[in-house]
Amino acid sequence: MSIIPKDSLVLVTGANGFIAAHIVNTLLAEGYRVRGTARAASKIAALKAFWDETYGPERFETAVVEDMAKDGAFVEALKGVAGVVHVASIMLDADSIWLNPALVIDTVVNTNLFLLRASAAQPTVKSFVYTSSAGAAGLPKLDVEYDVGEDTWNTESIQKAYNLPADDPSRPLHAYCASKALSEQAAWKFYKEEKPSFVFNTVLPSMNIGPPVGPADPRSSSALISTFFDGDFSMMHWVTPQHYIDVRDTAELHMHALTSTRLPADGVRILASGSSLNANDLLQILRDLYPERSFPPDIEGMGRDLTRVDQKRAVELLGRFRGLKDAVKANAENL
C-alpha cells in the first residue's frame, strides 16, 4: 500500500538542485508524475530534457517560482498535487549570513510555513516531506563520541547563530544549522497544532555524495568529487570529518517518507546518515580506483566524526546503505 498511488502528481521544490534532482528521478522511475519548481525555466531546462527523453514528455513539468519567500508563491504550483517534497531552501548571499543570521533563519522558517499552509488548503495533498538536515540534529564533535537520535536537536547552533560575534568564521555554519533546526521545529508545531489532512515526515540528510542526474550542479558535492578527480584540491577543506550518505539513498528515503504506510501515522524524523568519513577516506578510495592518477598524501591530524547516529528507521526503509566507494566510483564514472 502507498499513501499516494502511482501516477499521482508530486510537487518537488528546487528540482534543479543535486538532491532534489535525484528525488525527481527516483519518483519518475517509480511511476509518479512530478512537477518541479525552479526560479526560472532556463535553470531546469537541461534536466527537463533529460527526464523527457528518459521517462516521456508527459511525466515531468516545470513550475516557475521566482521568489518562494513570498506568501502565496506556491499556490499555483500546488494545484492538483497529491504529494509535496520541499527540498529548496532560500538562497541568500554570503553577506546576509555573516551580517544578519536572524534574517536567514526567519526567512527559512516563514517560507516553510507559507508552503505548509498553502498545502493544507489544497484538498488533494495527502503527504508532505520536508528536507531538513543532519545539522538540525547536531554537528560532529571531533573525536568525541555522542548519540544522535530522532529526538535530538542542535541547540548549540541555535544559540551560537544569534550570539557569536559577526567575525567568527563558524557563524555561517551555525546560522545554516539553526535555520534548518528552527524551521523543522516550526513545521512540526504546525503539523501537531493545525492537524492538516496530509501525512508529514522529515528527512535529515548528512553530506551527500554520488553521481549527478543529467548535467551536474557545480555547487554540489558531486562537483566536489569531480574536482578531486581532476587534480584540483582547493576545496579539500570542505571535507571535514562528518557523516555522509549516497545521494541515491537520500532520494529513496524521501520517496519512502512520501509514500510508505509503514511509518508512524503522526510523522517521524528520518536520520539519513550512513558512515563517517574524512578527506583521507576520499583520497584513499580515489587512489585505489585510479592508481594511474596522482593524488596528494593524507592530511595529518584529520580526526574522526565518532557520532553514533540512530540509523534504525533508515535501514528499515532502505534495507541497506550504499558504501562510500560505490558513491565515489559512480560519481567519477559520470564525469
N, C-alpha and C positions, 0 to 999 in steps of 0.2 A: 504493500500500500504506500501511496505517496500523498503528501498534503496537497500538492498540486499535480494534476495529471500531465502526462506527456503531451506535447504540442501546445501547452499553455504559454502565454506570453510573460516573460520575465524582464523587469527593468534592472539594468546594471549601470550604476553611475560611474563616470570616469572610465568608460570602457576601453579607452586607448592606453591606459596605464598597464604596467607589467603584470601585476597580479590580476587586475580586472580583465585583461585580455585573456588570460588563462581561464578565468571563471566563465567568461562568454564562450570560449572554445569548448570547455567541458559541458556546459549546458546544451550547446548546439549538438555536440556529439551524442548526448543522451536523449535527443529528440525534442528539446524545448525550443521555442522561438524566443529571440532576445531583441529587446530594444535597448540600445546602449547610448548613454549620454556622452557628449563631448562639448567643449566650449566653442568649437567651430567644426563644421563638416569636414573641412580640409585636414584637421588633425587626426581623423579616424578613417580617411578615405582609403588608404593603403590596406588597413586591416579589413575594412568592409569588402574590398575587392577580394582579399584572401578568403574571407568567410563565404562570400557569394560563390566563388569558384569551388570551395570545398563542400559546402552544405546546400547550395542552391540559392537563387536570388531572393527567395521569399522568407528566408529564415532569420536574417538579421536586418534590423532597420536602425537608422541613426536618429536621435533626438538631440537637437542643439539646445544646450542650456548655458547661456553666456555667463551668467552670474548666479551660481547656486546659493549665494549668501542672501539673496532676496527672498522674502516671504512670498510664496506662490510660484517660485521658479519652476517647480516640478509638476504643477497641476496638469498641464497638457501631456507631459511625458507619462504620467501615471494612468491615463485613461485606458481602461481595458486590460490592465496587467493583473496577473494572479499572484506574482511574487516580486519582491524588491530585494536587491542586493546592493547595499550602499557602501561602495568602496572608496569613492572620491573623497578627498579632503581639500580644504581650502588651500590654495597656493598663494602664500604671502611672501613678499620679498624678504631678504635676509635682514634688512634694517628693521622691519616690523618685529621680527622675532627677537632681535637684540634689544630694541628700544622699548617695545611695548608688548611683552608676553601676555599680559592680560587681554589685549585686543585679539591676539591669536586664539587664546582659549575661549573667550566669549563668542568669537565668530564661529568656531568649530561647533561649540555646544549649540548655539542658536540654529545653525544650518541643519544639524541633525534633527532638532526638534521641529523645524519647518517641514522637513521631509516626512517625519513620523506623523505629524498632524495631517498633512495632505494625504498620506497613505491611509490613515484611519478614516478619512472622509470618502474613500473610494470603496464601495461595497465589494468590488471584485478581488481586492487584495486579501490573500489568505495566509501569506507568510512573508516575514521581513527579516533579513540578516544584515547586521552591521559589522563591517570590518574594523575592529579595534586594533590593538597592537599588543605584543608581548610587553612593551614598555608601559602599558596601562596597569599591568600586574606587578612589575618590578624590573629593576635593572641589575645586571650582573655585578656581583661584588668580587673583585679579582681574588682568586684562590681562597674564597670563603664559601663554605657550604651553607646553604639555606634552602628552605622549601617554598615553592610557589604552587598554589592550588587555585581552584575555581573561585574561592572567596578572597583571594589576595589582591590588594590594591596598592599601587605605587604612591603611597602617601609622601614619600621622600621627595619625589619630583614635584608633586603638587605644592609642597611647602617651599622648595627651592625656586621654583619658577617665579614665584611672587617676591621672594626675599633676597635672592642673590644679587650682588652688585652688577650693574649693567656691563661691566667689562669682564665678567667671569666667563671663561671660554666654555664652560659646561651649561651656561644658561639656555642656549637654543635647544639642546637635547632635553633638558628638564621641561622646557616650555612645550615641546612636542609631546613628550610623555604625559604631561599634565593635561594637555588638550584632549588626548585620547582617553585618559582615565576619567576626567570630569564629563566629557561628552558621553562616554559609555554609562557612567552613573546616572546622568540626566535621562538617558534613553531608558534605562531600567526603571527609573522612577516614573517616567511617563507610562511605561507599559503596565506597571503594577497598579498605578492610580487610575489611569484612564480606561484600562481594560478594552483595548481595541479588539476588533473581531479577528485579527491576524495573530499567528504564532510569531514569537520574537526570540531570536537567538543571536549571539555574538561570536565571532571568531577572532582570536588574538594571535596573529602570526608573528614569529620571530623573523630574523633575516631570511629573505627568500633568495634561493639560488636555483638556477635551472635555465633551460633554453627559452628563447623568446617565442612568441606566437607571431609568425609573419615578420614584418620589419621590427627590429629591436629598438627599444626606447633607450637613447644614450644616457639617460639619468638612472637607469635601473641597475640592480646587481647583476643582471645578465650582461650588461655592457662592462661592468666591473671585471668580471672574469675574462672577458674578451681582451681588455687592456693588458692583463697579466699575460695572456696567451701571446699577445703581440709584442711583449717585452717592455711594456710601459708600466712601471710600478709606482707611479706618482700617487696613486690612490690607495696604496697599501695601508695607510693609516686608518682607512675606513673599516678594516677587518680587525677590530678589537675583539678580544675573547668574548664570545657570546654564543647563544644557541642559533641554529639555522633550521630551515625546513625547505624541502624541494617545492618549488612553486606549483608543481602539478599536484602535490599533496594538498597544498593550501586551497587550490581550486576545487578539488574533490571534497574537502571538508566544508567549503561553502555550499556546494551542491547538497550535501547531506544535511547541513543545517537548514537549508531552504525546504527540503522535500521529505526528510525522514520522519516517520511516525514513531521511531524508536527512542526519540529524545523526550525528556520530561515536558508535559503539556504547558508548564508555567515558564518554560525557557531555560536556557543554560549558556554558560560561557565555555567555549571550546578552546583549550590551550593548544595552539598549533606550533609546537616546538619539537624538533627531532632530537639531534645530539648537539653537543657543544663543539665549537671549532675556534681556531685562531688562524692567523695568516700563515703560520708554518704548515698547518694541515693542508691548506690550499696549494702551497708551493710544492709539498711532497707529492701530492696527487698529480700535479702538472708534470713534475719530473718523471714520475712513474709512467704516465700516459704518453709523454712526448720526450723521450730521452735524447732525441736529436736536437732539441731546443735548449737554449741557455736560460736558466733561472737563477736568481740570486740565492745566496746561502740563507739558512734560517736566521730569524731575528732573535737575538738573545733576550731573555727575560720577559717573554711574552705573557707568561702566566696562563691560567685556565679559568673558564667560567664553570664553577662547581655547583651551580644552581640545580636543585632537584625539582624538575617540573613534573607535575601530575599529568601524565600522558594517557591515562586510562580511557577517557572519553574519546580522544582522537583515535587511539588504537582500536577501540570497539567499532568505530565508523570506517576506518581505513583498512584494518586488518594488519597493516604494517606501514613503516615509514621507508621511503626510498633513501638509499645511502648517499653520502656526500660524493663519493667517487662517481656514482651514476649521474648525479646532478651536474657535476663539473664536466664530465665527458659529454653529456647531452648538450650542454652549453657550448663547449668547444666545437662539437661536430656541426653546429648550426651556424658557425661563423663563415 
